[in-house]
Amino acid sequence: MKYNPRLTSLFSSASHISAEIRYCKYHTAVDDVRHDDDHIHDFYEIYVNLNGDVSFRVENRVYPIRRGDVVLTRPNEIHRCIYHSDCVHEHFCIWFSGISPSFFEKTPFADQILIRFSEEDRERLIEHCFHLYQSAREENSPFSREHHFFALLDLICTGKRTASALTGMPLDFTEILLYISSHACEPGCNVNHLCRTFFISRSRLNRDFAACFQTTPSAYIESCRMSEAKRLLQIGYSVQYTALHCGYTDASYFIMRFRKKFGLTPLQYRRSQSKP
């Protein structure tokens, strides 16, 4: 489902924190063309699964998901849901900003993407999500919103169980992902180059990306470039420099692709990042 989070201040005393919570429950098919492309946004995301035969991809790793699992993604990390069968997908997404990255670095899940809980904590987590969602829809509930939001963070920060990424991807596919991670921003990094470098046919490469990541190799390369482009623009590099650094020899084409992905031009994005 397409989304465009508009973070606002939901709290009273913690006015520097902006957030949005969304509850979704819908039937979806594996091959539904309405599935989102890769997500790359400027804020943290907490995904909480309630139901659905899905996994969650963050960067170049895929994580198994079951009820009550939490996936935390950090600003500008590439991520998306992967569907394994036609199913009812029920979940919460909580987007937020205004919390220092050092807060997360001190937690037990500093290097963890997927957090898994005991049965008791899992149900507490889901209950807090529903309460937060309800209070976020009510104008006069700032203290309730604040209570349930920080109770969620507290549960996540004290979670005792974590899980690793899925294994079993083809070895040559894993090698291709590592190669893209290092070379995506080079102008010559494209599907033809990958096929020549790894002695693999275009059809096989497309099948592997569709099966493992539910995307195309060219879309994945572009996501890696766009993530790096946002990072450079955030710290003040020019649009021209960013385009060339991220593998776009034509700055006009880069501007067009960036605007299609994020809804604003690279210059508009850079200016938005420099505002206090």
Protein Blocks (a to p, Z undefined) as FASTA:
>chain_A
ZZddddddfbfklmmbccddddddddddfklckbccddddfbdcddddfbdcddddehja
ccdddehiacdddehiacddddfbdcdddddddddehiafklmmmpmklmafbdcddfkl
mmmmmmmmmmmmmmmmpmklmmmmmmmmmmmmmmmmmpcbdcdddehiafklmmmmmmmm
mmmmpmklcfklmmmmnopafklmmmmmmmmnopafklmmmmmmmmmmmmmmmnopafkl
mmmmnopablklmmmmmmmmnopafklmmmmmmpZZ
